[in-house]
Amino acid sequence: MLAARHPRASLRRRSAPPPRSSRFSATKSKLFQLAIAIREKEWAENIRSWCKDIREPREGKNVYVGSTHKDIFYTTEDGEHKSICNRIVYEMIERNSSPDGQLFLEPEIELNTFWTNLGESDQDIIDLYHAHGECEQFHSEIKTDMGVERLPSGKFDTNELVLELTMIAYNILRMLGQETVNQGKAPAKRIVSRKRIRTVIQNIIHFAS
């Protein structure tokens, strides 16, 4: 007589192999990363050969700044083929050692490119990009520190009034923060050029108590 088995006794958990499409995507991603690494290495070699603005902020760190041009071809809706010459500003940072003097087996390469149609100098283009990043920090402060990441109402006029009051409060707090930067009234641990709105609010609460 055959012994009856519980239906669940015959079930075994087996880890199914990943689908062929996912394995192909992973391989394709690795090949793409390898192609990018090779391309960046070629870029680095070319920049070392033609760059004339080479700076050395510290021993073991070189910064290459310059610009080049690239023709971009496109087709209009009418089927007409056109091209435009675009300017590419580059900044390559090559680190052969750490700030404390530790030598690297291979240099660390950081390559930044900025596609632009402006006529300013290379360094001004790079500074404008960094200023754009600083502007994003101001937006983050308004959304997080001021608590207006989500507007309170579904009516446009109400949200407009909330944003206007938020801008007034933000500008007042910003002026208070700039007046107390690196002063004895609100001492900082290190020299800074500005303070976060959150820090200004905390200092106000601390002094008021």
C-alpha positions as CSV (number, residue, x, y, z in Angstrom):
1,M,0.0,0.0,0.0
2,L,1.3,3.4,-0.9
3,A,1.5,5.9,1.9
4,A,-0.3,9.1,1.2
5,R,1.8,12.3,1.3
6,H,0.7,15.7,2.2
7,P,0.4,17.9,-0.9
8,R,2.8,20.4,0.5
9,A,5.5,17.8,1.2
10,S,6.4,17.5,-2.5
11,L,6.9,21.3,-2.9
12,R,10.5,22.5,-2.9
13,R,11.7,26.0,-3.2
14,R,14.1,26.3,-6.1
15,S,15.8,29.5,-7.1
16,A,14.8,30.0,-10.7
17,P,17.6,31.1,-13.0
18,P,17.3,34.7,-14.1
19,P,15.6,35.2,-17.5
20,R,17.7,35.4,-20.5
21,S,16.7,39.0,-21.1
22,S,17.9,40.1,-17.7
23,R,21.2,38.3,-18.1
24,F,21.6,40.0,-21.5
25,S,20.8,43.4,-20.0
26,A,23.4,42.9,-17.3
27,T,26.0,41.9,-19.9
28,K,25.1,44.8,-22.1
29,S,25.3,47.2,-19.2
30,K,28.9,45.9,-18.3
31,L,29.9,46.3,-21.9
32,F,28.5,49.8,-22.0
33,Q,30.4,50.8,-18.8
34,L,33.6,49.3,-20.3
35,A,33.1,51.3,-23.5
36,I,32.6,54.5,-21.4
37,A,35.8,53.8,-19.5
38,I,37.7,53.3,-22.7
39,R,36.2,56.4,-24.2
40,E,37.1,58.4,-21.1
41,K,40.7,57.1,-21.2
42,E,41.0,58.2,-24.8
43,W,39.6,61.6,-23.8
44,A,42.1,61.9,-21.0
45,E,45.0,61.1,-23.3
46,N,43.9,63.6,-25.9
47,I,43.3,66.3,-23.3
48,R,46.9,65.8,-21.9
49,S,48.3,66.2,-25.4
50,W,46.4,69.4,-26.5
51,C,45.5,71.2,-23.3
52,K,47.4,74.4,-22.6
53,D,45.8,75.5,-19.4
54,I,47.2,73.1,-16.8
55,R,47.0,73.9,-13.1
56,E,48.4,72.3,-10.1
57,P,46.4,73.2,-7.0
58,R,48.5,70.9,-4.8
59,E,51.2,68.3,-5.3
60,G,49.8,65.2,-6.9
61,K,46.7,66.9,-8.4
62,N,46.5,68.4,-11.9
63,V,43.6,70.2,-13.4
64,Y,43.2,70.6,-17.2
65,V,40.8,73.3,-18.4
66,G,40.0,74.1,-22.0
67,S,37.4,73.8,-24.8
68,T,36.8,72.2,-28.1
69,H,34.1,72.3,-30.8
70,K,31.9,69.5,-32.3
71,D,29.7,69.6,-35.3
72,I,26.2,68.2,-34.6
73,F,24.1,67.1,-37.6
74,Y,20.3,67.0,-37.5
75,T,17.3,66.8,-39.9
76,T,14.5,69.3,-39.9
77,E,10.8,68.4,-40.2
78,D,11.0,69.3,-43.9
79,G,13.8,66.7,-44.4
80,E,16.5,69.3,-44.7
81,H,19.9,68.3,-43.4
82,K,21.7,70.9,-41.3
83,S,24.6,71.1,-38.9
84,I,25.5,73.3,-36.0
85,C,28.9,73.8,-34.3
86,N,28.6,73.3,-30.5
87,R,31.3,74.3,-28.0
88,I,32.4,71.8,-25.4
89,V,34.2,73.1,-22.3
90,Y,36.1,70.4,-20.4
91,E,37.6,70.2,-16.9
92,M,39.7,67.1,-16.2
93,I,41.0,66.5,-12.7
94,E,43.8,64.0,-12.4
95,R,44.7,62.9,-8.9
96,N,48.0,60.9,-8.4
97,S,47.9,61.1,-4.6
98,S,45.5,61.9,-1.8
99,P,45.7,65.3,0.0
100,D,47.7,63.6,2.9
101,G,50.3,62.4,0.4
102,Q,49.2,58.8,-0.1
103,L,50.3,57.8,-3.7
104,F,47.8,55.9,-5.9
105,L,48.7,52.9,-8.0
106,E,46.6,54.4,-10.9
107,P,45.6,58.0,-11.2
108,E,42.0,59.0,-10.5
109,I,40.5,60.8,-13.4
110,E,37.4,63.0,-13.1
111,L,36.2,64.4,-16.4
112,N,33.5,67.1,-16.6
113,T,32.2,68.4,-19.9
114,F,29.9,71.4,-20.4
115,W,28.1,71.8,-23.7
116,T,27.3,75.5,-24.3
117,N,26.7,78.2,-26.8
118,L,27.9,81.0,-24.6
119,G,31.0,83.1,-25.4
120,E,32.4,83.5,-21.9
121,S,35.8,82.1,-21.0
122,D,36.3,78.4,-20.1
123,Q,36.6,79.1,-16.4
124,D,33.5,81.4,-16.4
125,I,31.5,78.6,-18.0
126,I,32.6,76.2,-15.2
127,D,31.9,78.7,-12.5
128,L,28.4,79.3,-14.0
129,Y,27.7,75.6,-13.8
130,H,28.8,75.4,-10.1
131,A,26.6,78.4,-9.4
132,H,23.7,76.5,-10.9
133,G,24.3,73.8,-8.3
134,E,24.4,76.3,-5.5
135,C,21.0,77.7,-6.8
136,E,19.6,74.2,-6.5
137,Q,20.5,74.2,-2.8
138,F,18.5,77.4,-2.3
139,H,15.5,75.6,-3.9
140,S,16.1,72.7,-1.5
141,E,16.1,75.0,1.5
142,I,12.8,76.5,0.4
143,K,11.1,73.1,0.0
144,T,12.5,71.4,3.1
145,D,13.5,74.0,5.7
146,M,10.5,76.2,5.0
147,G,8.2,73.3,4.7
148,V,6.6,74.1,1.4
149,E,7.5,71.0,-0.6
150,R,3.8,70.3,-0.9
151,L,1.4,73.3,-1.4
152,P,-1.5,73.3,1.1
153,S,-4.4,74.0,-1.3
154,G,-5.8,72.9,-4.6
155,K,-6.6,76.5,-5.5
156,F,-4.1,78.5,-7.5
157,D,-4.7,81.8,-5.7
158,T,-4.2,80.3,-2.3
159,N,-0.9,78.6,-3.3
160,E,0.2,81.9,-4.8
161,L,-0.3,83.7,-1.5
162,V,1.5,81.0,0.4
163,L,4.5,81.2,-2.0
164,E,4.6,85.0,-1.7
165,L,4.6,84.8,2.2
166,T,7.3,82.1,2.0
167,M,9.5,84.3,-0.2
168,I,9.2,87.2,2.3
169,A,10.1,84.9,5.2
170,Y,12.9,83.3,3.3
171,N,14.5,86.6,2.4
172,I,14.3,87.9,6.0
173,L,15.9,84.7,7.3
174,R,18.5,84.8,4.6
175,M,19.5,88.4,5.5
176,L,19.7,87.5,9.2
177,G,21.9,84.5,8.3
178,Q,24.2,86.6,6.2
179,E,24.5,89.3,8.9
180,T,25.7,86.7,11.5
181,V,28.1,84.7,9.3
182,N,31.4,84.2,11.1
183,Q,30.4,86.6,13.9
184,G,30.4,86.1,17.6
185,K,26.7,86.3,17.8
186,A,26.3,82.9,16.2
187,P,29.8,81.3,16.2
188,A,30.4,78.7,13.6
189,K,32.8,75.7,13.8
190,R,34.5,76.7,10.6
191,I,34.6,79.7,8.2
192,V,31.5,79.6,6.0
193,S,30.1,81.9,3.3
194,R,26.4,81.4,4.1
195,K,24.2,79.5,6.6
196,R,21.3,77.2,5.9
197,I,17.9,78.5,6.8
198,R,17.5,75.6,9.2
199,T,20.6,76.8,11.1
200,V,19.3,80.4,11.2
201,I,15.9,79.3,12.6
202,Q,17.7,77.2,15.3
203,N,19.9,80.1,16.3
204,I,16.8,82.4,16.6
205,I,15.0,79.8,18.9
206,H,18.2,79.4,20.9
207,F,18.7,83.1,21.5
208,A,15.0,83.6,22.2
209,S,15.1,81.0,25.0
